[in-house]
């Protein structure tokens, strides 16, 4: 299972660096990416993240950690 880190509005993917290191140390595969959270609508941000996930991650179960 891949642990997916998705930051909140006004944040970047860097806010999850420490937690991502801990997840990897525990043996989990991880993925995080920044998106322009303060530009566009929430729907546009969600679509951006969705398309990146589809392009960059294999099919299968994922666990989301959000902030």
N, CA, C and O of each residue as an XYZ file, in Angstrom:
268
protein
N       0.845     -1.175      0.000
C       0.000      0.000      0.000
C       0.895      1.245      0.000
O       1.921      1.294      0.679
N       0.488      2.225     -0.762
C       1.224      3.485     -0.857
C       0.558      4.508      0.055
O      -0.661      4.678      0.023
N       1.364      5.189      0.870
C       0.865      6.264      1.716
C       0.998      7.562      0.921
O       2.099      7.954      0.534
N      -0.132      8.222      0.683
C      -0.192      9.441     -0.115
C      -0.371     10.637      0.824
O      -1.315     10.682      1.613
N       0.542     11.598      0.728
C       0.483     12.801      1.554
C      -0.028     13.961      0.710
O       0.558     14.291     -0.321
N      -1.127     14.582      1.150
C      -1.719     15.701      0.424
C      -1.841     16.886      1.380
O      -2.586     16.827      2.358
N      -1.111     17.953      1.093
C      -1.106     19.116      1.974
C      -2.374     19.941      1.835
O      -3.128     19.783      0.875
N      -2.599     20.812      2.791
C      -3.781     21.664      2.801
C      -3.549     23.000      2.122
O      -2.486     23.254      1.554
N      -4.553     23.840      2.190
C      -4.488     25.164      1.567
C      -3.394     26.001      2.200
O      -3.251     26.032      3.422
N      -2.631     26.670      1.371
C      -1.572     27.545      1.845
C      -0.324     26.815      2.305
O       0.588     27.442      2.844
N      -0.261     25.517      2.108
C       0.887     24.716      2.515
C       1.580     24.167      1.274
O       1.129     24.387      0.150
N       2.677     23.452      1.487
C       3.351     22.744      0.393
C       3.601     21.317      0.840
O       3.368     20.969      1.998
N       4.075     20.495     -0.081
C       4.350     19.099      0.259
C       5.465     18.974      1.299
O       5.618     17.916      1.911
N       6.242     20.034      1.505
C       7.335     19.993      2.495
C       6.831     19.805      3.915
O       7.584     19.344      4.772
N       5.566     20.151      4.190
C       5.053     20.024      5.556
C       4.986     18.564      6.002
O       4.829     18.295      7.193
N       5.101     17.629      5.078
C       5.026     16.205      5.415
C       6.383     15.500      5.399
O       6.430     14.277      5.537
N       7.473     16.224      5.236
C       8.787     15.566      5.108
C       9.115     14.659      6.283
O       9.530     13.517      6.082
N       8.939     15.143      7.491
C       9.291     14.336      8.665
C       8.385     13.102      8.771
O       8.864     12.001      9.042
N       7.086     13.288      8.559
C       6.153     12.166      8.622
C       6.427     11.166      7.504
O       6.306      9.958      7.708
N       6.794     11.660      6.332
C       7.126     10.771      5.227
C       8.359      9.925      5.566
O       8.380      8.727      5.285
N       9.367     10.530      6.159
C      10.555      9.772      6.562
C      10.192      8.670      7.556
O      10.709      7.556      7.473
N       9.306      8.985      8.487
C       8.875      7.989      9.471
C       8.109      6.852      8.800
O       8.300      5.685      9.144
N       7.247      7.185      7.849
C       6.489      6.148      7.140
C       7.428      5.247      6.343
O       7.252      4.029      6.326
N       8.412      5.829      5.691
C       9.384      5.026      4.940
C      10.216      4.147      5.865
O      10.495      2.991      5.547
N      10.609      4.697      7.007
C      11.388      3.924      7.978
C      10.581      2.731      8.491
O      11.151      1.708      8.868
N       9.257      2.864      8.503
C       8.379      1.775      8.930
C       8.084      0.803      7.797
O       7.342     -0.162      7.981
N       8.666      1.056      6.622
C       8.522      0.131      5.510
C       7.447      0.454      4.498
O       7.139     -0.373      3.640
N       6.871      1.636      4.579
C       5.808      2.012      3.643
C       6.376      2.743      2.438
O       7.334      3.506      2.559
N       5.784      2.508      1.282
C       6.087      3.306      0.101
C       5.279      4.591      0.229
O       4.134      4.554      0.679
N       5.860      5.736     -0.161
C       5.162      7.013      0.000
C       5.147      7.806     -1.299
O       5.927      7.558     -2.218
N       4.230      8.769     -1.341
C       4.136      9.700     -2.465
C       3.606     11.011     -1.923
O       2.650     11.027     -1.147
N       4.218     12.108     -2.326
C       3.715     13.438     -1.989
C       4.029     14.369     -3.148
O       5.011     14.192     -3.868
N       3.187     15.342     -3.303
C       3.402     16.307     -4.378
C       2.744     17.618     -3.994
O       1.716     17.641     -3.317
N       3.345     18.693     -4.430
C       2.750     20.002     -4.203
C       1.745     20.308     -5.312
O       1.798     19.745     -6.405
N       0.857     21.193     -4.998
C      -0.099     21.695     -5.986
C      -0.359     23.159     -5.654
O      -0.121     23.579     -4.521
N      -0.833     23.931     -6.598
C      -1.051     25.368     -6.357
C      -2.314     25.601     -5.521
O      -3.362     25.955     -6.062
N      -2.213     25.403     -4.219
C      -3.392     25.407     -3.348
C      -4.057     26.769     -3.198
O      -5.226     26.845     -2.817
N      -3.345     27.827     -3.486
C      -3.934     29.155     -3.333
C      -4.334     29.779     -4.665
O      -4.765     30.931     -4.711
N      -4.192     29.028     -5.731
C      -4.622     29.497     -7.048
C      -5.744     28.588     -7.532
O      -5.637     27.367     -7.420
N      -6.772     29.137     -8.044
C      -7.869     28.319     -8.543
C      -8.803     27.879     -7.428
O      -8.643     28.257     -6.268
N      -9.773     27.078     -7.810
C     -10.782     26.597     -6.872
C     -10.308     25.296     -6.213
O      -9.321     24.691     -6.630
N     -11.036     24.888     -5.181
C     -10.721     23.609     -4.546
C     -10.909     22.462     -5.531
O     -10.143     21.498     -5.523
N     -11.925     22.565     -6.374
C     -12.168     21.531     -7.372
C     -10.999     21.440     -8.350
O     -10.609     20.341     -8.744
N     -10.440     22.574     -8.743
C      -9.284     22.569     -9.644
C      -8.059     21.967     -8.958
O      -7.291     21.233     -9.580
N      -7.883     22.277     -7.683
C      -6.764     21.685     -6.931
C      -6.918     20.180     -6.825
O      -5.956     19.436     -7.018
N      -8.128     19.729     -6.520
C      -8.380     18.292     -6.422
C      -8.128     17.601     -7.759
O      -7.553     16.513     -7.797
N      -8.548     18.214     -8.834
C      -8.325     17.639    -10.160
C      -6.838     17.556    -10.476
O      -6.379     16.570    -11.052
N      -6.084     18.587    -10.102
C      -4.637     18.589    -10.313
C      -3.985     17.415     -9.591
O      -3.194     16.681    -10.184
N      -4.316     17.235     -8.312
C      -3.745     16.131     -7.533
C      -4.175     14.782     -8.115
O      -3.357     13.870     -8.239
N      -5.435     14.657     -8.464
C      -5.944     13.407     -9.040
C      -5.176     13.023    -10.304
O      -4.764     11.872    -10.450
N      -4.983     13.966    -11.209
C      -4.286     13.666    -12.461
C      -2.824     13.303    -12.218
O      -2.284     12.426    -12.891
N      -2.183     13.971    -11.263
C      -0.796     13.613    -10.926
C      -0.729     12.208    -10.351
O       0.151     11.426    -10.710
N      -1.657     11.890     -9.461
C      -1.664     10.546     -8.875
C      -1.863      9.485     -9.956
O      -1.171      8.467     -9.962
N      -2.790      9.717    -10.854
C      -3.046      8.757    -11.933
C      -1.821      8.574    -12.818
O      -1.536      7.464    -13.270
N      -1.104      9.651    -13.064
C       0.064      9.597    -13.944
C       1.286      8.994    -13.254
O       2.105      8.348    -13.906
N       1.417      9.198    -11.938
C       2.654      8.845    -11.257
C       2.590      7.596    -10.387
O       3.630      7.058    -10.006
N       1.387      7.127    -10.067
C       1.265      5.983     -9.164
C       0.639      4.787     -9.855
O      -0.209      4.950    -10.731
N       1.047      3.586     -9.470
C       0.441      2.385    -10.049
C      -0.965      2.177     -9.473
O      -1.288      2.715     -8.414
N      -1.790      1.403    -10.165
C      -3.115      1.081     -9.615
C      -2.958      0.308     -8.311
O      -1.927     -0.319     -8.066
N      -3.972      0.362     -7.498
C      -3.954     -0.390     -6.250
C      -4.327      0.481     -5.071
O      -4.539      1.684     -5.220
N      -4.407     -0.127     -3.898
C      -4.840      0.621     -2.711
C      -3.828      1.673     -2.286
O      -2.618      1.510     -2.438
N      -4.366      2.748     -1.753
C      -3.555      3.851     -1.232
C      -4.157      4.326      0.071
O      -5.367      4.222      0.274
N      -3.332      4.841      0.948
C      -3.785      5.433      2.201
C      -3.463      6.922      2.139
O      -2.324      7.295      1.854
N      -4.444      7.773      2.401
C      -4.230      9.216      2.321
C      -4.010      9.819      3.697
O      -4.718      9.502      4.653
N      -3.016     10.693      3.781
C      -2.772     11.519      4.960
C      -2.888     12.956      4.484
O      -2.160     13.380      3.586
N      -3.801     13.701      5.082
C      -4.065     15.063      4.619
C      -3.884     16.050      5.760
O      -3.850     15.677      6.932
N      -3.768     17.317      5.387
C      -3.625     18.368      6.388
C      -4.304     19.611      5.871
O      -4.313     20.638      6.551
